[in-house]
Amino acid sequence: MFKLIKYFIKETLVAFVFKDGKYIVQKQVVKSNKILEKEEFEFNEEEFKKFIQSCFIENTHTYISTIIDTFNQGVVDSCNHSRYKELGINLDNIKILCLKNYSIFIGLYELNLFQKELQKFSIDFIFSPYLLVDLHKKTTPNSLYILITDNFVIVLIYEDGIKPKYSNIYQFKIDEGDTLDEDEEIENLDEEIDNIDLVDDIEELDDIEELDDNLDEEIENLDESVDNIEDLEKSDDIEDDDDIETIIEVKNEIETLDFIKNSIKDYYESYSDNFLEYGYIFYDKSVSKKFIKDIENETFLEVSSSKLDLLTAINELALKEINV
């Protein structure tokens, strides 16, 4: 009876991911498993909190969902704890989600940290990205699945077409070593002032006035440096931005290819000697035809590719959970 009544209730689904300092959000209004409304937004933290509050005011049947892309997670082709021990996975440090014929595990430390961080958003569901692929899997045996997003890449291999035999995840590294913000630059400049050895300078100079002149010149130069930093921040050099994006994209593609090759090698060496026959690529970002071809050449598989909208898939998983 309750399920019948629930079938006619409007539900609001809110899926989000964090990207480039912003919360990327999709809101769906669903009734009888049909999407009545779908909107996407970009918020900072305070805006997102207010948005969630407004959703709950509008509809108490609101569900907030996201994914956790931490490295310390994976799939096991059984729910049996003895299988985990065979694979050398410490049961004390993980949380296990048992599904119909396989299980997903995640590190307890990472999960607790993630949950603590998201308490402010009243999260209902936290999904593993492996579930996004499982949601769209085919029934073909010996199949390689790859999901490519802006933040991470995952590999799932199905030996029997029903449950995954192998999983791996790779997070793209953000190299912050080559960039400094204005505060860091100013802090470094302040250190330069502090490090000026006045005693040595006095001994080398003929009089105090010359020292004052030199110090004035140092301060002027440092002020100019700070002004230059501010000018650089205000400048909008589109060509440079495009060059940087291209370099990052190429770097990510190289890392993705290496990750896929290493994952396949690991699968053959440690999990199965059945040769892979099919390849499927899902992507939530723009992927070039050349890159797809590169993956085909490296895996020796004929690969089919399709767009997988990350936020839509997260809301799809949430709807399945609500209807259980």
N, C-alpha and C positions, 0 to 999 in steps of 0.2 A: 504493500500500500504506500509506504513511504517513498519507494523508488518511483511509483507511478506519479505521486504528487510532485516529486523532485523533477520529473521529466518536463513539467510545465513552469518551472521556476527559472527566471532569468539569472544567469550567473556572469559575474565579471571576472575575467582572467587577465592578470597583469604579469607579463614576462619581462625580465630585464637582464642586461649584461652591462658590465662596466668597461668603458673603452675611452682612451685618450682623455681621462679626467672627467668624463660625463657618463651619466646613466642613460643608456639607450633602451627605450621602453616600448612595448607593444601592449595595447589594451584591446581585449575582445569582449564583446557582450554576446553571450551564447544562450540559446533557449532550444530545448529538445535536440541538443547536439548540432544545432545549426548556428552559424555565425551571423548575427544580426548587424553588428558593427565591428569595425577594426580600424584602429588609429595607431600611429607611431609618434613618439616624442623623444626629445633630448632634454635632460634636466641636470642641474647641479644637485648636490645633496639636499639642500633645504627645499628646493623646488620639488624634488622627488618625494620627500616626506609629506609635503602639503598635497601633492597629487594623490598619494595613497590614501590620505585622510579623506579627501573629497570623494574618492571611489567608495570608501566604506560608508560615508554619509549617504551617497546616492544609492548604494546597494550593499546590504549587510552580507550578501552571498558573494564576497570578493575573495579571490585567491591570488597570492603573490608567489611567483616562482622564479628560480634562476638555476644556473649550472655552476658546478665547482670544477675547475680545470687543473687542480693540483696534480703534481707528478705522481704522488704516492697513492695510486688507485689502479684497479685493473679488473679483469674478469677471470673466473675459474669455471671450468666446464663441469662443475658439480657443486652441490651445497654441502657435501660431506666434508667434515673437518679433517678427515684423514687425507683427503686430496690436497688440502692446503699444506699439511705437514710434508707430503711428498714433494711439493713445490718449494719448500723451505720458507713458507710465509708464516710469520709469528702471529698467532691468533690473539695474543694479548694486546697488540698495538693497533688493531683494525676493527672496523665495524663492517659486518657482512649483511648484504641484502640478498636474500634467497628468492630467485624468480622460479619460473616453472621448471626449467631443466638446467639452469646454471646460476651462478651468483656473481655479484659485483662486490668488491671490497674497497674500502678507503681508509687511509690512516686516521686514527682517532685524533691525534694532535692537530692535524690540518683541518679536520672537520669541526672540531670544537672551536678552533681559532676563527674559522669561517662563520660559524653560527653566532659566535660572540660579536663579530664585526657587523653582522646583519640583523641583530636584535632590534635595532632602531627602525627596521622596515616591516616588522611583523611577518616574517617569511613563513609560508605554509609548506612549500616544497623546494628541496634542493636536489637536483638531478645530476647524475653522472653523464658526461657527454657521450659515453658509450651507448646509453639508452637512446640517444638521438639517432644513431646509426641503426640500432636494433629495430627501431620503429619503422625504418624504411628498407629493411633487408629483403633480398630475394630468397628463393628456395634453392638456388643453384649450389651444388657442393663445391668444396675446394675454392672458395671465393675470398678475394682480398677486398676489403673496404677501407677507404681513406676519407676522412673528413678534414677539410682544410678551412680554417677560420683565420681572422686577423691575429688572434692571440696564441693559437695552438693547432697542432695536427694530431689526429689519432689514427691508429691502424687497428682494425679488427679482422680476424681471419676465421671463417666458418668452414669446418671440414665436412660437416654433414648437411649444411644448409639450414640447420635448426638452431644450434647453440654455438656460440663463439668458442674457439679453441685457444685463441691467442689474442692478446691486446697489448698496446703500447701507446704512450702519449708523449708528445714533445711540445714544450712551451718555447715560443720565440723569445730570445733574450733581447732586452732593451739596453743598448750600450749607452750608458750615461756618462762614461768616463771622459768623452771628448767635449762635453758641453758643460758650461757653468752658468748658473743664473746670476742676476745682477747682485744679489746679496752675497753670493760666494765671491764674486769678483771684488766687490767693495771690501769684504773681509780680508781678502788677500792683499789688497792695496793698503789697508790699515796695518797689516802685519809688516809691509815694507817700511811704513813710517816708523813703526815700533823698533824695527831692526836697524835703523840708522844709528851708527855708533858715534855719538856726539863727542866722546873723549878723543877718539882717534882723529876725528875731523878737526877738532880744535888744535891738536898737536901739529897737524899738517898745514893748517891755514895760518896766515900771518896775523890776522886780527878777527875779532868777533863779527865785524860788519860783513866780511866776506862770507863767513859761515851763515849769517842771516840771509844774505843774498842767495846762497846755494840752497838753503832750506826752503826759501820762498819759491825758488825755481822748481824744486822737487814737488812741493805741494801743488803748484800750478800744473805740472805735468800729470800728477795723480788726478787732479780735478778734471783735466782733459780726458784722461782715460775713463773716468766714470761717465763723463758726458758722451764719450764714444760708445760705451756700453748701452746707454739709454737710447742713443740714436740707432744702434743696431737693432734694439728691441722694437723700435717704432717703425723701422724700415720694412717694406713688404716686397722683397725680391722674389717674385713668383718663379723666375727661372731657377734660382738656387733651391727653392723648396721642391720644385719638380725633380731636380737632379738628385736631391737627398732621398726623395720618395722612390726614385728609380733604383738607386743604390740599395736601399733597404729591401725593396721588392726582389731584386736579383739575389741578394744575400739570403733572404727567406726561402727562395726557390731552391737554392743550392743546399741549404740546411734541410729542407723538406725531402729532397731527393736522397740525400745521405741517410736521413732518418728512415725512409721507406726501405732502402736497400739493406740497411742494418737490421731492420725489423724482420724482413723476409729471411735474411741469413740466420737470425736468432731462431726463427720459427722452424726452419729446416734442421738446424743443429740440435735443438732442445725439445721440440714438441712433436714434430711429425715428418715423415718422409714422403707424404702424399704431395704430388706436384700441384701447385695452384693452377687453376684453369681460367678463372674469370676475375676481372677487376672492375670495381665500381668506385667512382670518385664523387663525393658530395662536397659542395663548396658553398660557403656563406660570404665569399668575397669574389672579386673579379679574378678569373683564372684564364690565362691566355691559351689558345689552341696549341701553341708551341710547347708550353709547359706540360699540357696533357700528353702531347706526343713524346716529350722527354721521359715522362713517367712510363709510357708504354715501352719505350726503348730500353729503359733500365730494368723493368720488371718482366719483359718478354711476354706481356699479356696484352690482349686486345681490351682496351679500357673504355667503358662507357661513363659519361659524366653528366651530372645534373645539379641544378641549384637546390640547395636546402636552406630555407630561411630559418635561421637559428631561433629567433623569437617565436615564430609560428610553431616550430617543432616543440619548443618548451611549453607553450600553451596547450599544444596537442597532448603532451604527456600529462599535464595538470588535469585536463579534462578526463583523461582515462582514469586517473587516480580518484577524482571526484565521483566517477560513475561506478567505481568498484563496489 
